[in-house]
Amino acid sequence: MLLQLIEEKREVLLCLGKTYGLTAKETVICSQELDQLLNRLDEWNEERDDN
């Protein structure tokens, strides 16, 4: 589920970057949302490795 959300957000980010540019507000917000998803994945992987 999380991996699917990450992939979908990546696709949206690419489209926004191509349409509005990399520094556009929409693109930056989407990039930050992707960062949050990636951080969640990293935390999940760390928890899994600890067990």
N, CA, C and O atoms as a Tripos MOL2 file, in Angstrom:
@<TRIPOS>MOLECULE
protein
  204   203    51     0     0
PROTEIN
NO_CHARGES

@<TRIPOS>ATOM
      1 N           0.8270   -1.1990    0.0000 N.3       1 MET1
      2 CA          0.0000    0.0000    0.0000 C.3       1 MET1
      3 C           0.8670    1.2570    0.0000 C.2       1 MET1
      4 O           0.6660    2.1540   -0.8200 O.2       1 MET1
      5 N           1.8320    1.3230    0.9200 N.am      2 LEU2
      6 CA          2.7030    2.4950    0.9970 C.3       2 LEU2
      7 C           3.5440    2.6340   -0.2680 C.2       2 LEU2
      8 O           3.7360    3.7420   -0.7690 O.2       2 LEU2
      9 N           4.0430    1.5180   -0.7840 N.am      3 LEU3
     10 CA          4.8440    1.5750   -2.0100 C.3       3 LEU3
     11 C           4.0190    2.0810   -3.1900 C.2       3 LEU3
     12 O           4.5250    2.8110   -4.0420 O.2       3 LEU3
     13 N           2.7620    1.6950   -3.2320 N.am      4 GLN4
     14 CA          1.8810    2.1630   -4.3000 C.3       4 GLN4
     15 C           1.6500    3.6690   -4.1790 C.2       4 GLN4
     16 O           1.6640    4.3770   -5.1850 O.2       4 GLN4
     17 N           1.4390    4.1610   -2.9690 N.am      5 LEU5
     18 CA          1.2670    5.5990   -2.7510 C.3       5 LEU5
     19 C           2.5110    6.3710   -3.1770 C.2       5 LEU5
     20 O           2.4170    7.4440   -3.7730 O.2       5 LEU5
     21 N           3.6810    5.8090   -2.8610 N.am      6 ILE6
     22 CA          4.9390    6.4610   -3.2410 C.3       6 ILE6
     23 C           5.0530    6.5380   -4.7570 C.2       6 ILE6
     24 O           5.4030    7.5850   -5.3020 O.2       6 ILE6
     25 N           4.7630    5.4480   -5.4330 N.am      7 GLU7
     26 CA          4.8630    5.4360   -6.8950 C.3       7 GLU7
     27 C           3.8730    6.4150   -7.5280 C.2       7 GLU7
     28 O           4.2200    7.1270   -8.4700 O.2       7 GLU7
     29 N           2.6500    6.4520   -7.0150 N.am      8 GLU8
     30 CA          1.6550    7.3890   -7.5440 C.3       8 GLU8
     31 C           2.0920    8.8340   -7.3220 C.2       8 GLU8
     32 O           1.9350    9.6750   -8.2080 O.2       8 GLU8
     33 N           2.6370    9.1230   -6.1450 N.am      9 LYS9
     34 CA          3.0850   10.4840   -5.8380 C.3       9 LYS9
     35 C           4.2590   10.8690   -6.7320 C.2       9 LYS9
     36 O           4.3640   12.0230   -7.1500 O.2       9 LYS9
     37 N           5.1450    9.9160   -7.0310 N.am     10 ARG10
     38 CA          6.2660   10.1770   -7.9410 C.3      10 ARG10
     39 C           5.7620   10.5670   -9.3290 C.2      10 ARG10
     40 O           6.2680   11.5020   -9.9500 O.2      10 ARG10
     41 N           4.7630    9.8370   -9.7990 N.am     11 GLU11
     42 CA          4.2020   10.1330  -11.1180 C.3      11 GLU11
     43 C           3.5830   11.5300  -11.1460 C.2      11 GLU11
     44 O           3.7750   12.2780  -12.1050 O.2      11 GLU11
     45 N           2.8480   11.8760  -10.1040 N.am     12 VAL12
     46 CA          2.2480   13.2070  -10.0120 C.3      12 VAL12
     47 C           3.3400   14.2660   -9.9830 C.2      12 VAL12
     48 O           3.2380   15.2940  -10.6530 O.2      12 VAL12
     49 N           4.3840   14.0110   -9.2050 N.am     13 LEU13
     50 CA          5.4910   14.9620   -9.0950 C.3      13 LEU13
     51 C           6.1510   15.1920  -10.4480 C.2      13 LEU13
     52 O           6.4480   16.3330  -10.8030 O.2      13 LEU13
     53 N           6.3830   14.1360  -11.2000 N.am     14 LEU14
     54 CA          6.9830   14.2860  -12.5270 C.3      14 LEU14
     55 C           6.1030   15.1330  -13.4420 C.2      14 LEU14
     56 O           6.5990   16.0020  -14.1580 O.2      14 LEU14
     57 N           4.8160   14.8800  -13.4170 N.am     15 CYS15
     58 CA          3.8870   15.6580  -14.2470 C.3      15 CYS15
     59 C           3.8750   17.1250  -13.8330 C.2      15 CYS15
     60 O           3.8980   18.0140  -14.6840 O.2      15 CYS15
     61 N           3.8380   17.3760  -12.5410 N.am     16 LEU16
     62 CA          3.8370   18.7580  -12.0620 C.3      16 LEU16
     63 C           5.1270   19.4670  -12.4460 C.2      16 LEU16
     64 O           5.1060   20.6250  -12.8640 O.2      16 LEU16
     65 N           6.2420   18.7740  -12.3030 N.am     17 GLY17
     66 CA          7.5240   19.3700  -12.6530 C.3      17 GLY17
     67 C           7.5980   19.7270  -14.1240 C.2      17 GLY17
     68 O           8.1110   20.7860  -14.4870 O.2      17 GLY17
     69 N           7.0890   18.8470  -14.9710 N.am     18 LYS18
     70 CA          7.0990   19.1110  -16.4150 C.3      18 LYS18
     71 C           6.1390   20.2350  -16.7880 C.2      18 LYS18
     72 O           6.4200   21.0240  -17.6900 O.2      18 LYS18
     73 N           5.0110   20.3040  -16.0970 N.am     19 THR19
     74 CA          3.9810   21.2840  -16.4300 C.3      19 THR19
     75 C           4.2830   22.6670  -15.8680 C.2      19 THR19
     76 O           4.1900   23.6670  -16.5800 O.2      19 THR19
     77 N           4.6440   22.7200  -14.5950 N.am     20 TYR20
     78 CA          4.7790   24.0050  -13.9070 C.3      20 TYR20
     79 C           6.2210   24.4030  -13.6020 C.2      20 TYR20
     80 O           6.4950   25.5570  -13.2740 O.2      20 TYR20
     81 N           7.1340   23.4500  -13.7100 N.am     21 GLY21
     82 CA          8.5230   23.7190  -13.3550 C.3      21 GLY21
     83 C           8.8340   23.2070  -11.9570 C.2      21 GLY21
     84 O           7.9360   22.9600  -11.1520 O.2      21 GLY21
     85 N          10.1140   23.0550  -11.6910 N.am     22 LEU22
     86 CA         10.5350   22.4380  -10.4330 C.3      22 LEU22
     87 C          10.3700   23.3340   -9.2210 C.2      22 LEU22
     88 O          10.3110   22.8420   -8.0940 O.2      22 LEU22
     89 N          10.2940   24.6390   -9.4300 N.am     23 THR23
     90 CA         10.1910   25.5520   -8.2910 C.3      23 THR23
     91 C           8.7720   26.0570   -8.0540 C.2      23 THR23
     92 O           8.5480   26.8850   -7.1710 O.2      23 THR23
     93 N           7.8200   25.5690   -8.8310 N.am     24 ALA24
     94 CA          6.4270   25.9810   -8.6510 C.3      24 ALA24
     95 C           5.8960   25.4690   -7.3130 C.2      24 ALA24
     96 O           6.2940   24.4080   -6.8330 O.2      24 ALA24
     97 N           4.9990   26.2390   -6.7330 N.am     25 LYS25
     98 CA          4.4400   25.8940   -5.4220 C.3      25 LYS25
     99 C           3.8400   24.4910   -5.4200 C.2      25 LYS25
    100 O           4.0710   23.7190   -4.4890 O.2      25 LYS25
    101 N           3.0770   24.1600   -6.4490 N.am     26 GLU26
    102 CA          2.4280   22.8510   -6.5290 C.3      26 GLU26
    103 C           3.4580   21.7240   -6.5340 C.2      26 GLU26
    104 O           3.2780   20.6970   -5.8810 O.2      26 GLU26
    105 N           4.5370   21.9360   -7.2820 N.am     27 THR27
    106 CA          5.5850   20.9260   -7.3870 C.3      27 THR27
    107 C           6.3000   20.7440   -6.0560 C.2      27 THR27
    108 O           6.5670   19.6170   -5.6380 O.2      27 THR27
    109 N           6.6070   21.8410   -5.3990 N.am     28 VAL28
    110 CA          7.3140   21.7820   -4.1180 C.3      28 VAL28
    111 C           6.4560   21.0800   -3.0670 C.2      28 VAL28
    112 O           6.9610   20.2570   -2.3040 O.2      28 VAL28
    113 N           5.1780   21.3960   -3.0240 N.am     29 ILE29
    114 CA          4.2770   20.7520   -2.0590 C.3      29 ILE29
    115 C           4.2120   19.2500   -2.3130 C.2      29 ILE29
    116 O           4.2730   18.4550   -1.3760 O.2      29 ILE29
    117 N           4.0880   18.8680   -3.5630 N.am     30 CYS30
    118 CA          4.0360   17.4500   -3.9080 C.3      30 CYS30
    119 C           5.3470   16.7620   -3.5360 C.2      30 CYS30
    120 O           5.3370   15.6330   -3.0450 O.2      30 CYS30
    121 N           6.4540   17.4250   -3.7630 N.am     31 SER31
    122 CA          7.7640   16.8810   -3.4040 C.3      31 SER31
    123 C           7.8670   16.6640   -1.8970 C.2      31 SER31
    124 O           8.4140   15.6560   -1.4480 O.2      31 SER31
    125 N           7.3490   17.5960   -1.1280 N.am     32 GLN32
    126 CA          7.3660   17.4600    0.3250 C.3      32 GLN32
    127 C           6.4840   16.2940    0.7730 C.2      32 GLN32
    128 O           6.8280   15.5710    1.7080 O.2      32 GLN32
    129 N           5.3530   16.1180    0.1030 N.am     33 GLU33
    130 CA          4.4750   14.9940    0.4260 C.3      33 GLU33
    131 C           5.1650   13.6690    0.1090 C.2      33 GLU33
    132 O           5.0520   12.7070    0.8680 O.2      33 GLU33
    133 N           5.8760   13.6260   -1.0110 N.am     34 LEU34
    134 CA          6.6360   12.4260   -1.3560 C.3      34 LEU34
    135 C           7.7210   12.1690   -0.3150 C.2      34 LEU34
    136 O           7.9360   11.0270    0.0910 O.2      34 LEU34
    137 N           8.3960   13.2120    0.1100 N.am     35 ASP35
    138 CA          9.4130   13.0690    1.1610 C.3      35 ASP35
    139 C           8.8170   12.4430    2.4190 C.2      35 ASP35
    140 O           9.4360   11.5750    3.0350 O.2      35 ASP35
    141 N           7.6290   12.8770    2.7970 N.am     36 GLN36
    142 CA          6.9780   12.3330    3.9920 C.3      36 GLN36
    143 C           6.6790   10.8450    3.8210 C.2      36 GLN36
    144 O           6.8730   10.0560    4.7450 O.2      36 GLN36
    145 N           6.2090   10.4710    2.6390 N.am     37 LEU37
    146 CA          5.9360    9.0580    2.3780 C.3      37 LEU37
    147 C           7.2210    8.2370    2.4230 C.2      37 LEU37
    148 O           7.2410    7.1390    2.9780 O.2      37 LEU37
    149 N           8.2850    8.7670    1.8440 N.am     38 LEU38
    150 CA          9.5670    8.0620    1.8570 C.3      38 LEU38
    151 C          10.1200    7.9450    3.2720 C.2      38 LEU38
    152 O          10.7290    6.9330    3.6210 O.2      38 LEU38
    153 N           9.9120    8.9650    4.0800 N.am     39 ASN39
    154 CA         10.3370    8.9020    5.4820 C.3      39 ASN39
    155 C           9.5690    7.8230    6.2370 C.2      39 ASN39
    156 O          10.1390    7.1050    7.0590 O.2      39 ASN39
    157 N           8.2770    7.7140    5.9560 N.am     40 ARG40
    158 CA          7.4730    6.6640    6.5880 C.3      40 ARG40
    159 C           7.9880    5.2830    6.1980 C.2      40 ARG40
    160 O           8.0710    4.3840    7.0350 O.2      40 ARG40
    161 N           8.3350    5.1210    4.9230 N.am     41 LEU41
    162 CA          8.8740    3.8430    4.4620 C.3      41 LEU41
    163 C          10.1960    3.5400    5.1550 C.2      41 LEU41
    164 O          10.4350    2.4070    5.5720 O.2      41 LEU41
    165 N          11.0440    4.5370    5.2790 N.am     42 ASP42
    166 CA         12.3290    4.3620    5.9500 C.3      42 ASP42
    167 C          12.1300    3.9680    7.4110 C.2      42 ASP42
    168 O          12.8150    3.0760    7.9110 O.2      42 ASP42
    169 N          11.2070    4.6230    8.0900 N.am     43 GLU43
    170 CA         10.9140    4.2850    9.4910 C.3      43 GLU43
    171 C          10.3990    2.8570    9.6090 C.2      43 GLU43
    172 O          10.7890    2.1210   10.5140 O.2      43 GLU43
    173 N           9.5250    2.4750    8.6950 N.am     44 TRP44
    174 CA          8.9830    1.1220    8.7030 C.3      44 TRP44
    175 C          10.1000    0.1000    8.5030 C.2      44 TRP44
    176 O          10.1360   -0.9250    9.1830 O.2      44 TRP44
    177 N          11.0130    0.3810    7.5690 N.am     45 ASN45
    178 CA         12.1340   -0.5290    7.3220 C.3      45 ASN45
    179 C          13.0510   -0.6240    8.5340 C.2      45 ASN45
    180 O          13.5420   -1.7080    8.8500 O.2      45 ASN45
    181 N          13.2860    0.4760    9.2070 N.am     46 GLU46
    182 CA         14.1250    0.4630   10.4100 C.3      46 GLU46
    183 C          13.4770   -0.3580   11.5180 C.2      46 GLU46
    184 O          14.1550   -1.1270   12.1990 O.2      46 GLU46
    185 N          12.1750   -0.2000   11.7000 N.am     47 GLU47
    186 CA         11.4580   -0.9700   12.7170 C.3      47 GLU47
    187 C          11.5170   -2.4590   12.4020 C.2      47 GLU47
    188 O          11.7040   -3.2880   13.2920 O.2      47 GLU47
    189 N          11.3580   -2.7800   11.1420 N.am     48 ARG48
    190 CA         11.3850   -4.1760   10.7100 C.3      48 ARG48
    191 C          12.7680   -4.7840   10.9390 C.2      48 ARG48
    192 O          12.8850   -5.9340   11.3630 O.2      48 ARG48
    193 N          13.8120   -4.0060   10.6560 N.am     49 ASP49
    194 CA         15.1810   -4.4900   10.8420 C.3      49 ASP49
    195 C          15.5230   -4.6760   12.3140 C.2      49 ASP49
    196 O          16.3260   -5.5410   12.6610 O.2      49 ASP49
    197 N          14.9160   -3.8670   13.1790 N.am     50 ASP50
    198 CA         15.1740   -3.9680   14.6160 C.3      50 ASP50
    199 C          14.5720   -5.2370   15.2120 C.2      50 ASP50
    200 O          15.0370   -5.7260   16.2420 O.2      50 ASP50
    201 N          13.5470   -5.7650   14.5670 N.am     51 ASN51
    202 CA         12.8740   -6.9600   15.0980 C.3      51 ASN51
    203 C          13.5090   -8.1600   14.5400 C.2      51 ASN51
    204 O          13.1000   -9.2770   14.8530 O.2      51 ASN51
@<TRIPOS>BOND
     1     1     2 1
     2     2     3 1
     3     3     4 2
     4     3     5 am
     5     5     6 1
     6     6     7 1
     7     7     8 2
     8     7     9 am
     9     9    10 1
    10    10    11 1
    11    11    12 2
    12    11    13 am
    13    13    14 1
    14    14    15 1
    15    15    16 2
    16    15    17 am
    17    17    18 1
    18    18    19 1
    19    19    20 2
    20    19    21 am
    21    21    22 1
    22    22    23 1
    23    23    24 2
    24    23    25 am
    25    25    26 1
    26    26    27 1
    27    27    28 2
    28    27    29 am
    29    29    30 1
    30    30    31 1
    31    31    32 2
    32    31    33 am
    33    33    34 1
    34    34    35 1
    35    35    36 2
    36    35    37 am
    37    37    38 1
    38    38    39 1
    39    39    40 2
    40    39    41 am
    41    41    42 1
    42    42    43 1
    43    43    44 2
    44    43    45 am
    45    45    46 1
    46    46    47 1
    47    47    48 2
    48    47    49 am
    49    49    50 1
    50    50    51 1
    51    51    52 2
    52    51    53 am
    53    53    54 1
    54    54    55 1
    55    55    56 2
    56    55    57 am
    57    57    58 1
    58    58    59 1
    59    59    60 2
    60    59    61 am
    61    61    62 1
    62    62    63 1
    63    63    64 2
    64    63    65 am
    65    65    66 1
    66    66    67 1
    67    67    68 2
    68    67    69 am
    69    69    70 1
    70    70    71 1
    71    71    72 2
    72    71    73 am
    73    73    74 1
    74    74    75 1
    75    75    76 2
    76    75    77 am
    77    77    78 1
    78    78    79 1
    79    79    80 2
    80    79    81 am
    81    81    82 1
    82    82    83 1
    83    83    84 2
    84    83    85 am
    85    85    86 1
    86    86    87 1
    87    87    88 2
    88    87    89 am
    89    89    90 1
    90    90    91 1
    91    91    92 2
    92    91    93 am
    93    93    94 1
    94    94    95 1
    95    95    96 2
    96    95    97 am
    97    97    98 1
    98    98    99 1
    99    99   100 2
   100    99   101 am
   101   101   102 1
   102   102   103 1
   103   103   104 2
   104   103   105 am
   105   105   106 1
   106   106   107 1
   107   107   108 2
   108   107   109 am
   109   109   110 1
   110   110   111 1
   111   111   112 2
   112   111   113 am
   113   113   114 1
   114   114   115 1
   115   115   116 2
   116   115   117 am
   117   117   118 1
   118   118   119 1
   119   119   120 2
   120   119   121 am
   121   121   122 1
   122   122   123 1
   123   123   124 2
   124   123   125 am
   125   125   126 1
   126   126   127 1
   127   127   128 2
   128   127   129 am
   129   129   130 1
   130   130   131 1
   131   131   132 2
   132   131   133 am
   133   133   134 1
   134   134   135 1
   135   135   136 2
   136   135   137 am
   137   137   138 1
   138   138   139 1
   139   139   140 2
   140   139   141 am
   141   141   142 1
   142   142   143 1
   143   143   144 2
   144   143   145 am
   145   145   146 1
   146   146   147 1
   147   147   148 2
   148   147   149 am
   149   149   150 1
   150   150   151 1
   151   151   152 2
   152   151   153 am
   153   153   154 1
   154   154   155 1
   155   155   156 2
   156   155   157 am
   157   157   158 1
   158   158   159 1
   159   159   160 2
   160   159   161 am
   161   161   162 1
   162   162   163 1
   163   163   164 2
   164   163   165 am
   165   165   166 1
   166   166   167 1
   167   167   168 2
   168   167   169 am
   169   169   170 1
   170   170   171 1
   171   171   172 2
   172   171   173 am
   173   173   174 1
   174   174   175 1
   175   175   176 2
   176   175   177 am
   177   177   178 1
   178   178   179 1
   179   179   180 2
   180   179   181 am
   181   181   182 1
   182   182   183 1
   183   183   184 2
   184   183   185 am
   185   185   186 1
   186   186   187 1
   187   187   188 2
   188   187   189 am
   189   189   190 1
   190   190   191 1
   191   191   192 2
   192   191   193 am
   193   193   194 1
   194   194   195 1
   195   195   196 2
   196   195   197 am
   197   197   198 1
   198   198   199 1
   199   199   200 2
   200   199   201 am
   201   201   202 1
   202   202   203 1
   203   203   204 2
@<TRIPOS>SUBSTRUCTURE
     1 MET1         2 RESIDUE 1 A MET
     2 LEU2         6 RESIDUE 1 A LEU
     3 LEU3        10 RESIDUE 1 A LEU
     4 GLN4        14 RESIDUE 1 A GLN
     5 LEU5        18 RESIDUE 1 A LEU
     6 ILE6        22 RESIDUE 1 A ILE
     7 GLU7        26 RESIDUE 1 A GLU
     8 GLU8        30 RESIDUE 1 A GLU
     9 LYS9        34 RESIDUE 1 A LYS
    10 ARG10       38 RESIDUE 1 A ARG
    11 GLU11       42 RESIDUE 1 A GLU
    12 VAL12       46 RESIDUE 1 A VAL
    13 LEU13       50 RESIDUE 1 A LEU
    14 LEU14       54 RESIDUE 1 A LEU
    15 CYS15       58 RESIDUE 1 A CYS
    16 LEU16       62 RESIDUE 1 A LEU
    17 GLY17       66 RESIDUE 1 A GLY
    18 LYS18       70 RESIDUE 1 A LYS
    19 THR19       74 RESIDUE 1 A THR
    20 TYR20       78 RESIDUE 1 A TYR
    21 GLY21       82 RESIDUE 1 A GLY
    22 LEU22       86 RESIDUE 1 A LEU
    23 THR23       90 RESIDUE 1 A THR
    24 ALA24       94 RESIDUE 1 A ALA
    25 LYS25       98 RESIDUE 1 A LYS
    26 GLU26      102 RESIDUE 1 A GLU
    27 THR27      106 RESIDUE 1 A THR
    28 VAL28      110 RESIDUE 1 A VAL
    29 ILE29      114 RESIDUE 1 A ILE
    30 CYS30      118 RESIDUE 1 A CYS
    31 SER31      122 RESIDUE 1 A SER
    32 GLN32      126 RESIDUE 1 A GLN
    33 GLU33      130 RESIDUE 1 A GLU
    34 LEU34      134 RESIDUE 1 A LEU
    35 ASP35      138 RESIDUE 1 A ASP
    36 GLN36      142 RESIDUE 1 A GLN
    37 LEU37      146 RESIDUE 1 A LEU
    38 LEU38      150 RESIDUE 1 A LEU
    39 ASN39      154 RESIDUE 1 A ASN
    40 ARG40      158 RESIDUE 1 A ARG
    41 LEU41      162 RESIDUE 1 A LEU
    42 ASP42      166 RESIDUE 1 A ASP
    43 GLU43      170 RESIDUE 1 A GLU
    44 TRP44      174 RESIDUE 1 A TRP
    45 ASN45      178 RESIDUE 1 A ASN
    46 GLU46      182 RESIDUE 1 A GLU
    47 GLU47      186 RESIDUE 1 A GLU
    48 ARG48      190 RESIDUE 1 A ARG
    49 ASP49      194 RESIDUE 1 A ASP
    50 ASP50      198 RESIDUE 1 A ASP
    51 ASN51      202 RESIDUE 1 A ASN
